[in-house]
Amino acid sequence: MITVYHYMILSAIIFSIGTFGVLTRKNAIVIFMCIELMLNAVNLTFIALSRHLQNMDGQIFVFFVMTVAAAEAAVGLALIIAFYRNRESIDTDDFNMLKW
Amino acid sequence: MLSILFYLFATVAIFSAFYVTKARSPVNSALCLVTTFICFAVFYIMLDAPFMAAIQIMVYAGAIMVLIVFVIMLLNLGTVAKKRYTHGLAWGGALSILMLLVTNFFIRRSIPTGTVGDVTTQTIHNYGHTELIGRALFTDFLLPFEIASILLLVAIIGAVILSKREV
């Protein structure tokens, strides 16, 4: 029998993997993909708990998380392209223009 | 039967998610991310949320991943050279394992309770999941829905302005 705990443990594992990727990778696009992974892990928790509590609100939250993720993808990738145009690189070690 | 399906897809999701963080080439990461998203869509179907599964496939595996793969190809990113052992890897791994342990501890000792609503499996089968989502979205959550449309408009304008050659 699959309970809500299974889904929450799975989502915690995926979230931790996403955190690991964000903390260790240098490529900005891979970091971006790991952030998407973390957002998805949270979505899974929302839907599992919404099912467990027999309430629709959690799934509406997932809807809005997806909207924000789409907006974030558009703006974030535009930023990455603008940065690549200036520096010829998307390595996060080169993101130091505001440092003095 | 459902348990076997769950464990199978959970294993695939975890391994492909891990490969997203470890793949040398960003294109491989993107393909593994699509695999993870499809596994998540299967979980949503198992949780009686078929509309969310469809949206997951269309928005995440369709729109967002196409955007990411486009950018990867546009920038012509090669594979990174194998790095030697770094402190960042150790700290990142330690921190994420610590986070996993803490979340597991709290999930195991707590009971998820709250206001129990009236959406049972029977209701979902009677009305359909999409109708329930639509009803909630256009009555209780109308203002957030409109704000989300403004957010998308702002994102479109921002993306267009940022990717122009002369900012």
Contacts between the chains, C-beta under 8 A, distances in Angstrom:
chain1	res1	chain2	res2	distance
A	1	B	3	7.0
A	2	B	2	6.0
A	2	B	3	5.8
A	2	B	6	4.9
A	2	B	46	7.4
A	4	B	112	6.0
A	5	B	107	6.3
A	5	B	108	7.5
A	6	B	6	6.6
A	6	B	10	7.8
A	7	B	43	6.9
A	7	B	47	7.4
A	8	B	107	4.9
A	8	B	112	7.8
A	9	B	104	6.4
A	9	B	107	6.1
A	10	B	10	5.1
A	10	B	13	7.2
A	10	B	14	7.5
A	10	B	43	7.9
A	12	B	100	6.1
A	12	B	103	4.1
A	12	B	104	6.2
A	12	B	107	6.5
A	13	B	14	5.8
A	13	B	100	6.4
A	14	B	13	6.6
A	14	B	14	6.8
A	14	B	17	5.3
A	14	B	36	7.5
A	15	B	99	7.6
A	15	B	103	7.4
A	16	B	96	4.4
A	16	B	97	7.1
A	16	B	99	5.3
A	16	B	100	4.0
A	16	B	103	7.5
A	17	B	14	7.1
A	17	B	17	4.7
A	17	B	18	5.4
A	17	B	20	7.7
A	17	B	21	6.2
A	17	B	96	7.1
A	18	B	17	7.2
A	18	B	21	7.8
A	19	B	92	7.7
A	19	B	95	7.0
A	19	B	96	4.5
A	19	B	99	6.0
A	20	B	21	5.7
A	20	B	92	5.5
A	20	B	93	6.1
A	20	B	95	8.0
A	20	B	96	3.9
A	21	B	20	6.4
A	21	B	21	3.3
A	23	B	88	7.0
A	23	B	91	7.1
A	23	B	92	3.3
A	23	B	95	6.3
A	23	B	96	6.9
A	24	B	21	6.9
A	24	B	88	5.8
A	24	B	89	5.1
A	24	B	92	4.0
A	24	B	93	7.2
A	25	B	21	6.5
A	26	B	80	7.5
A	27	B	26	6.1
A	27	B	77	7.3
A	27	B	80	6.8
A	29	B	26	5.3
A	29	B	29	8.0
A	29	B	68	6.6
A	29	B	71	6.5
A	29	B	72	6.1
A	29	B	75	7.9
A	29	B	77	7.2
A	30	B	20	7.5
A	30	B	21	7.4
A	30	B	26	5.8
A	30	B	29	5.3
A	32	B	68	7.1
A	33	B	20	5.9
A	33	B	26	7.9
A	33	B	29	5.6
A	33	B	30	6.6
A	33	B	33	5.2
A	33	B	68	6.5
A	34	B	20	6.6
A	34	B	21	6.1
A	36	B	33	6.7
A	36	B	60	7.3
A	36	B	64	6.8
A	37	B	17	5.7
A	37	B	20	6.3
A	37	B	33	6.8
A	37	B	36	6.6
A	40	B	36	7.1
A	40	B	37	6.7
A	40	B	40	5.5
A	40	B	60	7.2
A	43	B	40	7.4
A	43	B	56	7.9
A	44	B	40	6.1
A	44	B	43	6.1
A	44	B	44	7.9
A	47	B	43	7.8
A	47	B	44	5.9
A	47	B	47	5.3
A	47	B	49	5.4
A	47	B	52	6.1
A	48	B	47	6.0
A	49	B	112	5.9
A	49	B	114	8.0
A	50	B	49	7.8
A	51	B	47	4.6
A	51	B	48	6.2
A	51	B	49	7.1
A	52	B	112	5.9
A	53	B	112	7.3
A	53	B	114	5.2
A	53	B	115	7.1
A	53	B	116	5.5
A	53	B	117	6.4
A	54	B	116	5.5
A	54	B	117	4.8
A	54	B	118	6.7
A	54	B	119	4.9
A	54	B	120	5.7
A	55	B	114	7.6
A	55	B	115	7.0
A	55	B	116	7.1
A	55	B	117	3.5
A	55	B	119	6.3
A	56	B	117	6.8
A	56	B	119	5.4
A	56	B	132	5.6
A	56	B	133	6.9
A	56	B	136	4.6
A	57	B	117	7.8
A	57	B	136	7.2
A	57	B	140	7.9
A	59	B	49	6.0
A	59	B	52	5.9
A	59	B	133	6.2
A	59	B	136	7.9
A	60	B	133	7.1
A	60	B	136	5.5
A	60	B	137	6.1
A	60	B	140	7.9
A	60	B	141	5.2
A	60	B	144	7.9
A	62	B	52	6.0
A	63	B	52	7.9
A	63	B	55	7.4
A	63	B	133	7.3
A	63	B	137	6.9
A	64	B	144	6.2
A	64	B	148	5.9
A	66	B	55	6.3
A	66	B	56	7.8
A	66	B	59	5.3
A	66	B	60	7.2
A	67	B	148	4.5
A	67	B	151	6.6
A	67	B	152	6.5
A	68	B	148	7.9
A	68	B	151	6.9
A	69	B	59	7.8
A	69	B	60	7.5
A	69	B	64	6.6
A	70	B	59	6.2
A	70	B	63	6.5
A	70	B	64	6.2
A	70	B	152	7.1
A	70	B	155	7.4
A	71	B	151	5.5
A	71	B	152	5.8
A	71	B	154	7.5
A	71	B	155	3.5
A	72	B	155	7.8
A	73	B	63	7.9
A	73	B	64	4.6
A	73	B	67	5.4
A	73	B	68	7.1
A	74	B	67	7.1
A	74	B	155	4.8
A	74	B	156	6.9
A	74	B	158	7.5
A	74	B	159	4.2
A	75	B	155	5.4
A	75	B	158	4.9
A	75	B	159	5.6
A	75	B	162	6.9
A	77	B	67	5.8
A	77	B	68	6.9
A	77	B	71	4.8
A	77	B	159	7.7
A	78	B	158	7.0
A	78	B	159	4.2
A	78	B	162	3.8
A	78	B	163	4.6
A	79	B	162	6.0
A	80	B	71	6.4
A	80	B	75	7.8
A	81	B	71	6.5
A	81	B	74	7.2
A	81	B	75	7.3
A	81	B	162	7.7
A	81	B	163	5.6
A	82	B	162	5.2
A	82	B	163	6.6
A	82	B	167	7.1
A	84	B	75	5.5
A	85	B	165	7.8
A	90	B	75	6.7
A	90	B	77	7.3
